[in-house]
Amino acid sequence: MTKHSAPDYKTAIIARAREQGLQITALREQVLDIVLRQEGVIKAYTVLAQMQRESQNVLAPPTAYRALDFWAEQGVLHKIPAVNGYILCSHVQHECNSHCHRDEHSHNSSFILVCTQCGTVDEQSLNREWQALHQAVEQTGFALNEEHVVLTGVCGKCRA
């Protein structure tokens, strides 16, 4: 199942990374190609298996994890420990120079909906709601480690 068209987003992602002086290795580019073809939750072992199919070399799991973590650091992916995987950031799917990857609070203030039946992921950037939640948490003296709220349930398609 392919949700994202790799050529549509790949060039802009790589260009943005290179503008920041980041090194895009062949392996990082390969992982980017793989994740842009994925739908829903992206598992490291799924990426590793695809890398193995495309390579003549045996690759160790840390190879996939390092590349996935690199793209997460760049804001292309969100690492979601609650589902033991990554998801493609919804901002990657359109050209949005006005707010994507520049306003990190907006970018990281996400409610991520994950269907437990089909694995579909929907990222909702609800800035006002996030600000209210963030203020309430700050008032308790609690410091957040991550600024993503992951909600699991059953999507409308699976419920139908």
C-alpha positions as CSV (number, residue, x, y, z in Angstrom):
1,M,0.0,0.0,0.0
2,T,1.5,3.3,-1.1
3,K,0.1,6.5,0.4
4,H,2.8,9.0,-0.4
5,S,4.4,9.7,-3.8
6,A,8.1,9.7,-3.0
7,P,9.2,12.0,-5.9
8,D,6.7,14.7,-4.8
9,Y,8.3,15.2,-1.4
10,K,11.7,13.7,-1.6
11,T,13.4,16.5,-3.5
12,A,12.1,19.2,-1.2
13,I,13.1,17.2,1.9
14,I,16.6,16.6,0.7
15,A,17.1,20.1,-0.5
16,R,15.9,21.5,2.9
17,A,18.3,19.1,4.7
18,R,21.3,20.1,2.5
19,E,20.5,23.8,3.0
20,Q,21.0,23.1,6.7
21,G,24.4,21.6,6.0
22,L,23.3,18.0,6.7
23,Q,24.9,15.1,5.0
24,I,22.4,12.9,3.0
25,T,24.1,9.5,2.5
26,A,22.9,6.9,0.1
27,L,21.5,4.9,3.0
28,R,19.6,7.9,4.4
29,E,18.2,8.6,1.0
30,Q,17.2,4.9,0.6
31,V,15.4,5.0,4.0
32,L,13.6,8.2,3.0
33,D,12.4,6.5,-0.2
34,I,11.1,3.6,1.8
35,V,9.3,5.7,4.4
36,L,7.7,7.9,1.7
37,R,6.1,4.8,0.3
38,Q,4.8,3.6,3.6
39,E,1.3,4.1,5.0
40,G,0.4,4.3,8.7
41,V,2.9,3.3,11.4
42,I,6.4,2.7,10.0
43,K,8.3,-0.1,11.8
44,A,12.1,-0.2,11.8
45,Y,12.1,-3.9,11.0
46,T,9.8,-3.3,8.0
47,V,12.2,-0.7,6.7
48,L,15.1,-3.0,7.4
49,A,13.5,-5.8,5.5
50,Q,12.9,-3.5,2.5
51,M,16.5,-2.3,2.7
52,Q,17.6,-6.0,2.6
53,R,15.5,-6.7,-0.5
54,E,17.1,-3.7,-2.2
55,S,20.7,-4.4,-1.2
56,Q,23.1,-7.2,-1.7
57,N,24.7,-6.6,1.7
58,V,23.4,-7.9,5.0
59,L,22.4,-4.9,7.1
60,A,22.1,-4.8,10.9
61,P,19.0,-3.3,12.6
62,P,20.9,-0.3,14.0
63,T,21.4,0.8,10.4
64,A,17.7,1.3,9.9
65,Y,17.2,2.8,13.4
66,R,20.0,5.4,12.8
67,A,18.5,6.5,9.5
68,L,15.0,6.6,10.9
69,D,16.2,8.7,13.9
70,F,18.0,11.1,11.5
71,W,14.8,11.7,9.6
72,A,12.9,12.1,12.9
73,E,15.4,14.7,14.0
74,Q,14.8,16.6,10.7
75,G,11.0,16.6,11.4
76,V,10.2,14.3,8.5
77,L,9.1,11.5,10.9
78,H,7.7,11.4,14.3
79,K,9.1,8.7,16.6
80,I,6.1,7.4,18.5
81,P,7.2,5.0,21.4
82,A,3.6,4.2,22.2
83,V,3.2,2.3,18.9
84,N,6.9,1.3,18.7
85,G,7.4,3.0,15.4
86,Y,7.5,6.2,13.4
87,I,4.9,8.1,11.4
88,L,5.4,10.4,8.5
89,C,4.8,14.0,9.6
90,S,1.7,15.4,7.9
91,H,3.6,18.6,7.1
92,V,5.8,16.7,4.7
93,Q,2.8,16.2,2.4
94,H,2.6,19.8,1.3
95,E,4.8,22.8,0.7
96,C,4.4,24.9,3.7
97,N,7.4,27.1,4.2
98,S,5.4,29.5,6.3
99,H,5.0,27.1,9.3
100,C,6.6,23.7,8.7
101,H,9.9,23.0,10.3
102,R,10.4,26.7,11.3
103,D,7.8,27.0,14.0
104,E,8.8,24.0,16.0
105,H,6.1,24.4,18.6
106,S,3.5,24.3,15.9
107,H,5.2,21.3,14.3
108,N,5.5,19.4,17.5
109,S,2.1,20.1,18.9
110,S,0.3,17.1,17.5
111,F,-2.4,14.8,18.4
112,I,-1.7,11.6,16.6
113,L,-4.6,9.2,16.0
114,V,-3.6,5.6,15.4
115,C,-6.2,2.9,14.3
116,T,-5.4,-0.3,16.2
117,Q,-7.1,-2.4,13.5
118,C,-5.6,-1.2,10.2
119,G,-2.7,1.0,11.4
120,T,-3.9,4.2,9.7
121,V,-2.4,7.3,11.2
122,D,-3.9,10.8,11.3
123,E,-1.8,13.7,12.7
124,Q,-3.9,16.6,13.9
125,S,-2.1,19.9,14.7
126,L,-4.5,21.4,17.2
127,N,-2.5,24.4,18.3
128,R,-5.1,26.1,20.6
129,E,-6.0,22.8,22.2
130,W,-2.3,22.0,22.6
131,Q,-1.6,25.4,24.2
132,A,-4.4,24.8,26.7
133,L,-3.1,21.4,27.6
134,H,0.5,22.6,27.8
135,Q,-0.5,25.4,30.2
136,A,-2.4,23.0,32.4
137,V,0.5,20.7,32.6
138,E,3.0,23.5,33.3
139,Q,0.8,24.7,36.2
140,T,1.3,21.3,37.9
141,G,5.1,21.7,37.6
142,F,5.4,18.7,35.3
143,A,7.9,19.0,32.4
144,L,7.0,17.2,29.2
145,N,9.6,15.0,27.5
146,E,7.6,14.8,24.3
147,E,5.0,17.0,22.8
148,H,2.9,14.5,21.0
149,V,-0.3,13.0,22.3
150,V,-1.0,9.6,20.8
151,L,-4.6,8.4,20.9
152,T,-5.4,4.8,19.8
153,G,-8.8,3.6,18.7
154,V,-10.7,2.4,15.6
155,C,-10.9,4.6,12.5
156,G,-14.2,5.4,10.7
157,K,-13.3,3.0,7.8
158,C,-12.8,0.1,10.2
159,R,-15.9,0.9,12.2
160,A,-18.0,0.9,9.1
